[in-house]
Amino acid sequence: MVIYARYENITLITMNIQIISLLIIVAMAGTSCTGSAQTGNSGNDTTTVMPQEAAPQAAPEDSICNNPDVRPKYDAEDSMTFLLDFLNKNLHYPEEAIKNELQGTVIVQMVVEKDGTPTHFEIIREVDPLLDNEALRVAKLLPKFVPAQKDGKPVRCIFNFSIPYRL
């Protein structure tokens, strides 16, 4: 079985994702880690009230950075090879899926936290529950990553990888 992994967000044109998955990706991509707001009194006693939609908003401490300077990776000589080897060793093609000749590519999305822990697992391209559940099972076994970084600081980041099941 051949397994592919991607560090970049999925190219929607080539992946042919369902509309509902597209909406999820767009909603997540709207969050950025670059926003900041300054609050406080600058020395005068006047307060300026800005309309809600015009007020600058700080990026929450737990926001997902969609444009890190450094993507999450493994602390190995070749991060991609490490990931592929891990998936190949731990992934099993379910017997029932083989009997039913199920094939296709499952795409898993997760968040790599500031400490490198993979969390918030989601299938964003489904094939069949047998294959989808196996992909999720293995994704949840992934060891910690070296986290993504923005301006030299660790940030939360989306990480996607695909698992093609072929007979």
C-alpha positions as CSV (number, residue, x, y, z in Angstrom):
1,M,0.0,0.0,0.0
2,V,1.4,3.5,-0.9
3,I,0.7,6.4,1.4
4,Y,1.1,10.0,0.6
5,A,1.3,12.9,3.0
6,R,1.0,16.6,2.3
7,Y,2.2,19.6,4.4
8,E,0.1,22.2,2.6
9,N,-3.7,22.7,2.8
10,I,-5.5,20.7,0.2
11,T,-5.8,22.1,-3.3
12,L,-9.5,22.0,-3.7
13,I,-9.5,21.7,-7.5
14,T,-7.5,18.5,-7.6
15,M,-9.0,16.9,-4.5
16,N,-12.7,17.2,-5.6
17,I,-13.9,17.6,-2.0
18,Q,-17.6,17.7,-1.2
19,I,-19.2,21.1,-0.7
20,I,-19.6,20.5,3.1
21,S,-15.9,19.8,3.4
22,L,-15.1,22.9,1.4
23,L,-17.1,25.0,3.8
24,I,-15.2,23.5,6.7
25,I,-11.8,24.3,5.1
26,V,-12.9,27.8,4.2
27,A,-14.1,28.5,7.8
28,M,-10.8,27.2,9.2
29,A,-8.7,29.1,6.7
30,G,-10.3,32.3,7.8
31,T,-8.4,32.2,11.1
32,S,-5.0,33.8,11.1
33,C,-2.3,34.1,13.7
34,T,-1.1,37.5,12.6
35,G,-3.8,39.7,14.1
36,S,-3.1,41.9,17.1
37,A,-4.8,44.6,18.9
38,Q,-3.6,47.3,21.2
39,T,-5.8,48.3,24.2
40,G,-5.4,50.7,27.0
41,N,-5.4,54.4,27.7
42,S,-2.8,56.4,25.8
43,G,-2.7,59.1,28.4
44,N,-5.9,61.0,27.6
45,D,-9.2,60.7,29.3
46,T,-11.3,60.3,26.2
47,T,-12.6,57.0,25.0
48,T,-13.3,56.3,21.4
49,V,-16.0,53.8,20.6
50,M,-15.7,52.0,17.3
51,P,-18.5,50.0,15.6
52,Q,-18.3,46.3,16.3
53,E,-17.4,45.4,12.7
54,A,-14.6,48.0,12.5
55,A,-12.9,47.1,15.8
56,P,-9.5,45.4,15.4
57,Q,-9.5,42.0,17.0
58,A,-6.7,40.2,18.6
59,A,-5.9,36.6,17.5
60,P,-7.0,34.4,20.4
61,E,-4.3,32.5,22.1
62,D,-5.6,29.3,20.7
63,S,-6.2,30.4,17.1
64,I,-5.0,28.3,14.3
65,C,-2.2,29.8,12.2
66,N,-2.8,29.2,8.5
67,N,0.4,30.9,7.3
68,P,3.3,29.7,9.6
69,D,6.9,30.5,8.8
70,V,7.8,26.9,9.6
71,R,5.3,24.0,9.0
72,P,5.0,21.2,11.6
73,K,7.4,18.3,11.0
74,Y,9.1,15.4,12.7
75,D,12.5,15.6,14.3
76,A,14.0,13.1,12.0
77,E,16.6,13.3,9.2
78,D,13.7,13.2,6.7
79,S,10.4,14.2,8.3
80,M,8.3,13.0,5.3
81,T,10.0,9.6,5.3
82,F,9.4,9.2,9.0
83,L,5.7,10.0,8.6
84,L,5.3,7.6,5.7
85,D,7.1,4.8,7.5
86,F,5.0,5.3,10.6
87,L,1.8,5.1,8.5
88,N,3.0,2.1,6.6
89,K,3.8,0.2,9.8
90,N,0.6,1.0,11.6
91,L,-2.1,1.1,8.9
92,H,-4.0,-2.0,8.1
93,Y,-6.4,-2.5,5.2
94,P,-9.5,-3.8,6.8
95,E,-10.4,-7.4,5.8
96,E,-14.1,-6.4,5.2
97,A,-12.9,-3.6,2.9
98,I,-10.8,-6.0,0.9
99,K,-13.7,-8.5,0.6
100,N,-15.9,-5.6,-0.6
101,E,-13.2,-4.4,-2.9
102,L,-13.3,-0.9,-1.4
103,Q,-10.8,1.6,-2.7
104,G,-10.2,5.3,-2.6
105,T,-8.3,8.1,-0.9
106,V,-9.1,9.2,2.6
107,I,-7.9,12.7,3.6
108,V,-7.3,13.3,7.3
109,Q,-7.1,16.8,8.8
110,M,-5.9,17.5,12.2
111,V,-4.5,20.3,14.3
112,V,-0.8,20.2,15.5
113,E,-0.8,22.0,18.8
114,K,1.9,24.4,20.1
115,D,3.5,21.5,21.9
116,G,3.5,19.4,18.8
117,T,0.6,17.1,19.9
118,P,-1.8,16.1,17.1
119,T,-5.4,16.8,18.0
120,H,-8.9,17.5,16.5
121,F,-8.9,14.7,14.0
122,E,-11.3,14.9,11.1
123,I,-11.9,13.0,7.9
124,I,-12.4,15.7,5.2
125,R,-12.6,13.3,2.3
126,E,-14.5,10.1,3.1
127,V,-14.4,6.8,1.2
128,D,-16.2,4.3,3.4
129,P,-16.6,4.0,7.2
130,L,-14.2,1.0,7.2
131,L,-11.4,2.9,5.5
132,D,-12.2,6.2,7.2
133,N,-12.1,4.7,10.7
134,E,-8.8,3.0,10.1
135,A,-7.3,6.2,8.9
136,L,-8.5,8.0,12.0
137,R,-7.3,5.2,14.2
138,V,-3.8,5.5,12.8
139,A,-3.8,9.3,12.8
140,K,-4.6,9.3,16.6
141,L,-1.4,7.1,17.1
142,L,0.9,9.7,15.5
143,P,3.7,10.9,17.8
144,K,4.3,14.5,18.6
145,F,5.6,16.8,15.9
146,V,8.0,19.7,16.1
147,P,5.3,22.4,16.1
148,A,4.8,25.0,13.4
149,Q,6.3,28.4,14.1
150,K,5.4,32.0,13.3
151,D,7.9,34.7,14.2
152,G,10.0,32.2,16.1
153,K,7.1,31.1,18.4
154,P,5.2,27.8,18.3
155,V,1.7,28.1,16.9
156,R,-1.3,25.8,16.3
157,C,-1.5,24.7,12.7
158,I,-3.7,22.6,10.4
159,F,-2.0,19.5,9.0
160,N,-3.5,17.3,6.3
161,F,-2.4,14.0,4.9
162,S,-4.0,11.5,2.5
163,I,-4.1,7.7,2.6
164,P,-4.9,6.1,-0.7
165,Y,-6.3,2.6,-0.3
166,R,-5.6,0.5,-3.5
167,L,-6.1,-3.2,-4.1
